[in-house]
Amino acid sequence: MSQTSSNGDERAVTLLPISETTDLCNITYSRQKTIKTITDYFQFLTKMYLDTDQIVTPPENGWPDITSQTMKNHGKTDEVVALLRHLPYIRKSTDGTTTNAAGACVFADWTHHSQQIASSPQAASDALLLTQSP
């Protein structure tokens, strides 16, 4: 199910469901606006502390390692996988340190996670625990 919404400008925005569960199935979002917002946020962070070379943008068709198949053990819907395929990510620094988004909160690199998840069911469980635990 998708809806098209116009917010007053000439362009229509496709709204997509974020979940197949009954509690979230009525929530919609715009994939394009979400990608742009995250990209803009990363650019904003370069004005404060983030090196521009740490922002990695996906190829035109998205990250090839992020697929429904590689994410199947992670419980992501096809729409979430499609979003993750097209998001920019923050690269770890060359010395292996991570960049904090906030105190004790690091940016997730789903390109890296998807490679680990594809090679190990335990990696899927670990990533799920790290990214979705309370």
N, C-alpha and C positions, 0 to 999 in steps of 0.2 A: 504494500500500500504506500503510495506517495501522494503528496498534495502539492499544489503549486500556489504560492503566495506572492502577492505583489505588495511591496512596502511603500508604494507611492512613486517609486522611480520607474523608469521604462523597462527595467529588467525583471523578469519573474525569477523567483527562487524556488527550487525544488526542495520540499521538506520531506525528510525520510524518517521512518521509525527507528529508534535506537535499540529496541529490544523486542524479543518475541514473548517476554513474560507478561502476564496480565497486569502487573503493577506498573510496568514501564511502557507498554505497547502503544499508549496514546501520546507519548512524548515524541515530538518531531524536532528536527533540526535541519539546518542547511549545511551539507558537507563543505561546499565551496566557502561559505562564510566562516565556518569553523577553521578550515585550513588557513584562510587569510588572517583571521584573528590570531592564531598561534604564530604564524609567520611574522606578523606585525609585533607581537609581544617579544619574540626573540630579537627582532631588530631593535626594539626599545631597550632590551637588556644590554645590547652592545654599546649603548651610550653610557652605561653604568659600570659593568664589570665583565661582560662576556666578550671574548675575542670573536670577531666575525668569522674566522676560519673554523670555529667550533660548530657553526650552524651548517648542517648538511641537508641539502635539498634533494628530494627524490627525482629520479628520471621521469620523463613525461608519462610513461605508463605505470608509474609507481615502483616501489621497492619490490624487486623480483622475489626476494626471500619471504615476503609477507603474503601468504596465501591462506585460503580457507583450510587447505590440507595441513600446512605447517602450524596453524593456530587451532586445529581441531581439539587438541587436548587442553586447550586453554579456555574453552567455553565462550569464544567470541562469536557473535552473529556475523553473517556475511556483510552487513552494513558497517559494523565496527571494523572488520578486517579491511574493507574498502577505504575507510577513513585512515586507518593506520598505514595503509600502503602509500598514501599520498601526503602524509605529514612530514614536515622537516623534523630533524632530530638534532640534539646536542651531542656532539662527539666528545668522548673522553679525551682529556689532554694526552699528549704524547708520553708523559710519564705515568699514565694510568690513573691519575686522580680524576674524580668526578666533579662536576659542577653542581653546586647546590642551587635549587630553585627557591628554597627557604631553609630555615634551620632544620637539620637532620632529614632533609627531603632532596633527593637528587632527581634529575631529569631521566626518564626512562628512554632508552634507545631500543625501540621495538625491532629495528633491523637486526641488532645483536641478539635480542631475546628470541626472535623467530628462528634464527639459526640454531641456537641452543635447544629450543623446544623441539625442533625437527629431529635433532639427533638424540634426544633423551626425554622419555616421559617424566623422569624425576625433575628435569629442568623446567618442564611445564608446571609441575606442582610447586616448585620453588618460586618461579616467577609469579604465579597466581597468588601465592602467600605474600610475597613482597609487595605486589602492586595493589592488592585489594583487601588487605587485612585492616581491621579497625585500629 
